[in-house]
């Protein structure tokens, strides 16, 4: 991994992950039984990776604005002293990215560039889950990205990104025995997991596994004690309703839940069902989980947009919060602010991302 030098060049990093995969044929070799844990978003200590948009096809007329959003995300992170690494690709080479950063007032020499073999930008979905051991060691877990149930071909290059990142940091890569994306689960770092049935129990990811089998695998491979199952995600979400758009932990036993305030929106039914399930949920100690509701944004340029304030990114010193230029922006930030007292909340206009069914968290990864 190299920094952009005075010559303006960066060494491209192409990793071959296969030799680094650890196959674990015995049940007693699961991460949980080896003593690992999955840290919560606010407990992670690694740098923030930002995936630079690499092609016009996904973004359409918003292409230039999307790159501006990415640059402003990097600027906000750097202004708060965050370590930032930018994932580039052959369609978004380092000199092009450096020029875009400079235009937004970011010194390219203050960030690191990592060249990944990839076809799309969805780093949060492609990256591995990094698990921690009390000894300080880390391992990476590959969830076998398949473009959310083989919706968008080709995805086979993107499916290798987890291995590339693991090898780049010298992390052993475990091959999970089921298919999931990291944003399809969320942890409180204390043994609880959130997940939606619509994502993990669908036929397009794990057709041969039932609910009990999936839950057992989540407990063993993501090192949890209990799974809190929600019903569904948001209408129009290409991921089949990943939980990270509708509910996220903000502290052990504290859940942020997206709600529709008007009561007439198409998302009202699934969000009400999710909230009802959370109201019946308990943490590991047998206490009811605490729920903080966050409204959905009323911004709608297109009918099928799945918009959420929960698509934020937690850095080491700040939280990038998506905004949509609507009245709910201030209310959402007010709901989030008390839950991150040691981090500054930075609003980022996410409308260009939203109109391609993306969010701030889709482009970010941190371990």
N, C-alpha and C positions, 0 to 999 in steps of 0.2 A: 504494500500500500504506500503510495507516494503522494506528496503534496505537489500542487501546481508550482513549478519552478519558474525562474526568471525567463527561461526559454519558452514558456507557454506550453510545454509538453508534459504529458502524464503517461506513465507506463500503464498499458492496458493489462487488466488482470483477468485471465480466463482460467477458471478452476475446473478440474475434472473430479467430480465428487465420488464416483463409484467406489474407488479404493478405500474411501474413508467411512463407508457405511458399516455399522456394526449390526450384524444379524443376531438376534437373540431368540433361539429356538425354545428356551426353557422359561416357564412362567415365572420362576423365582428370580429371573434376571430383569424384571420390569423396573423402570425408574423408581417407582414407589418403594419396591422392596429393596432397592439399592440405597434408599435414604435420600433421594432427591426431592425437591419441591419446585413448584411453579410460582415464581414471584408475581405479585400484583403489578399493575402498570406503574404505580408510584414507588415501588420498591426496586425497580431496575436501575442499574448503575452504568450501563454502557452508553455509547454515543447515540445520537439520533441519526438514522439514515433517512435521506429524502430521495425518493425515486423520481428522477427527472423525466417529464413527459417525453416519450420517444417517437411518437408518430401522430400525424394529423387525423388518421382515420377515426379514432375513438372520440376526437374532440370537435371535429367539424369547424364551424365558424368561430368557435371559442378558442381555437388553438393558441393564438398569441396571448390571450388573456389568461389561459391556464398556465402558460409558462411564467407569466408575471406573478400569479398566485404562488407558484412553487418558489420563485426567487424571494418573494416577500416572506414566505414561511422560513426560508433560510436566514433572511435578514433578522427576523424576530428572534430566532433561536440564538444567533450570534450576538445580538444586542444584549442578551441575557447571559452571555458567557458560556453558552452550550457548545459542546464539541459536536460538529456536524460533518457527516460524510455523505457525499452525493453519489448515488448510483447512476452512472451513465451507461450508454450503450452505443452500438454502431450508428444508430439513427440519431443519437444526441451526443456527439463527441464532446470531449472536454473543452476544446476551444470555443465551441458554440455556447456551452453552458457558462463558461467563464465570462463571455461577453454579456450574456443576459444578467448574470449576477452583478457585474460592474454597472450596468444600466440602472439597477435598483440600489446601488450604493453599497454593495457587498464586495469586500476584498477577496478575490478568488484564492489568494494565498492563505487565507484564514480558514479554509475548509479543505477536506481531503476528498479525492475522487476515486471511486472504485468502478472499474468497467466490468459489467456483468453481461453475460449472454442472456438476453431476454427479448421478448417480442412486445410486451405490454408493461404498464406502469404499476400494477397492483402489488406493490412490494409487501404490504401487510399480509396478503393472502398467500403469497409465494414463499415467504421467509419461513425459517424453522421456529419452533418454540424452543427457547433456551431454558433449561432446568438447572437449578443450583443445588449443591451439596453442602452440608455444614462445614466440610473441610475446605471449601472455597473452590472446588472443581466445578466445571460446567459441562453439560452435554447438550447437543441439539437434537430435536425430534422433528423428523420430516413427516408432514401430514399428507403428502402425495397430492399436491395441487392438480386439479383437473378441470379448471375453468368453470367451477361451480356446477359440476355435473355434465361436463363436456358440452357446455352451451356455445362456446366460442373457440373454434379451431383457427390456427393450430395452438396448442398449449404445451406441447412436449418440451420445448425449450424453456418455457417459464417453470415447468415442473422441476427443472434442475437447479433453480436458483437457491433453494434451501441448501443443497450440497455445496454450491459455490461459496455461499456465505460461511458455512461451517468450516470449510477447508481454509478460507481466507484467515480465519481466526484460530485455526488449530483445534477446533472443537470436534470431538467424536460425534458422528451423526448416527442416531438410531433410526431405524426404519419402522415407523408405526404400523401396526397390523390393521389399520382402518384408515378411512379417508376423512380429513377435516381440514379446515383453514383456521389459522390462529384467531381471526376475528369471530369465528363461530362459537367460541367459548370465552368466558371471562372468569377470572379468579379473584378472590379477596386476599390471597396470600396466606390464608389461615384454614385451608381445607374445603372451602366452598367453591363450586363451579356453577356458572350460569350457562344455559344452552337452550336453543329452541328446537322443538320437535320437527318443525318444517325443514330445517337445514340438515341435521344429522341423521334423522330417521327416514329421509327420502330415498327413493329407489336409485337416484342418480349419483349417490356417493357410496352407500353401503347396502346394496340390494340384498345381500345374503345375511345381514345381521339385524336382529330385532332389537327392541328397546333395551331389554335386560342385558343383552350382549354388549351393546354400545355403551351403556352405563358402566358395566364392569370394566371395559377397556378405558374409558375416561378416568375412572378412579385409579387404575393401575399405571397408566401411561402419562397422565397429567397430574398424578400425585395428589389426588383429592380424597376427601372423606365423604362428601355428599354432593349430589348434582341437583340443582334447582331447575327443573324443566319448565320452560315457558312454551306457549303454544305456537306462536307464529311471529314473524317479523312484519315488515311494512309492505303495503301494496306497491308493486312496481319495482321491488328490490330484486335485481338479477341474481343475487346470492341465495335466493329462496328464504330470505329472512334471517340473516345472521343476527345473533343476539346483540352484537356491539352497537346496533342502531336503535335498539329498543330498551335495553337495560344494561347497566354496567355498575360494577362495584366502585365505590369511592373510598371505602375504608372497610376493615373487617366487619362483616355483618351489616353494612350500609349499602343500599342499592339505589342508584339513580334509575328512575323509570320514566320513559316517554309516555305522555298522555295527550289526548286530543281534547282540547277544552270546549269546543263548540258542541260536541256530541253528535254531529251529523257527518263527519268525515268518514271516508271509506276505511280508514285505519282505526276507527273508534272501537269496533267489535273486538279485533284481536288485541288491541292495547288494553281494553277493559278486562279481557280474559287474563292477560298477563298480570295485570295489577291484582286481580282477585287471587291468582296463584301466589304472588309475592306476599299478600296479606296473610296467607296461611303458612308461610315458610318460616323455618327455624334455622338458627345457626348451629354450630357444633356444640355449643354449650346449652342448647335447648331454649334459647331466647328467640323471640320473634325478630326477624330482620327489620331494620329500620329502613323506611322508604322515603326518598326525596323525589317528588315528581318534577319533571321538566316538560314544558309544553312543546308541541310540534310547531315549527314555523309555519306561518300562513302564506309565505311566498309560494306562488305557483305560476311559473311561466308555461309549463307543460303539465298535462293532467297526470302523467305517470311518474312523476318525480317522487322518489323516496327520500325525504329530507329529514334530518335529525341533528339536534345540537349535541348528541352523544357521540358523534363522529369527531371527537376532539383527540388531540395528541398530548400525552403527558411527557414532558421533558424533565431534565434534572432541576431546572430552576423556573420554568414557566409551563403553562398549558396553552396550546394553540386551540382556540375555540372557533368553530365555524359560525359565521353570521350570514344573514340573508336579506338584510335591508328591510326588515319588517318589525312591527311593534314587539314581537316576542323576543327579539335579540336581547334586550336589556333584562327581561325577566329571566331568561335562561342563564345569563351570566351571573345575575344575582343569586340564583339557586346554586350555581356551581362554586361561587367564590368562597363561601365558608368551609367547603369541603377540601380545599387545597390551600390552607393558610400559609404554607411555606413556599408557595409558588405564585407568580403573577399570572393572571389570566390575560391573554393577548387575543383580542378579536381579529379574525381574518375573514375578509369577504370571500365566501366559498361559492358564490353563485355560478361562476364559470365551471367549477368542478361539479356542482350539483346537477347541472344540465346535461352532464354525461354520466349521471348516476354514480358519481364519485364523491368522496369526502376527504377532508384533511387526513384523517387516520388511514385512508386507503394508500396514501403515498409514503407513509412513515413506518419505520420499524426501529425498535430499541430493545436491547437485551440487558 
